[in-house]
Amino acid sequence: MEPLIMIVALLIDLYVFVLLARVLLPLFGMSRYHSAMQLIFQLTEPVLEPIRRVVPPAGMFDLSPMVAMILLAVLRRVLTGLLG
């Protein structure tokens, strides 16, 4: 793979990791008001908020992080397939 493709793939992977942190850290008791969580919210909300407008919540569950991860996986595969 070319270096540019590797960098883009790495950035997508890192963003997926941040999305996972957003979902999992509250399950381990981290408050939404913790400074690390506020940073995670600032990084992820610009992607998740438009998805929430399209995908309604399933009961009390917010499916937007899962949808975002799927879309990012598709984007990563398309980019690496086209450019790789």
FENRARA-V329890 format. One record per backbone hydrogen bond with DSSP energy under -0.5 kcal/mol. CO is the residue of the C=O (numbers start at 1). NH is the residue of the N-H. If there is no record, write none. Layout:
co;nh
CO;NH
CO;NH
This chain:
co;nh
2;6
3;7
4;8
5;9
6;10
7;11
8;12
9;13
10;14
11;15
12;16
13;17
14;18
15;19
16;20
17;21
18;22
19;23
20;24
21;25
24;27
24;28
25;28
25;30
26;29
31;34
34;38
35;39
36;40
37;41
38;42
39;43
40;44
41;45
44;47
44;48
45;49
47;51
48;52
49;53
50;54
51;54
51;55
54;56
57;59
58;61
61;58
61;63
63;67
64;68
65;69
66;70
67;71
68;72
69;73
70;74
71;75
72;76
73;77
74;78
75;79
76;80
77;81
78;82
79;83
80;84
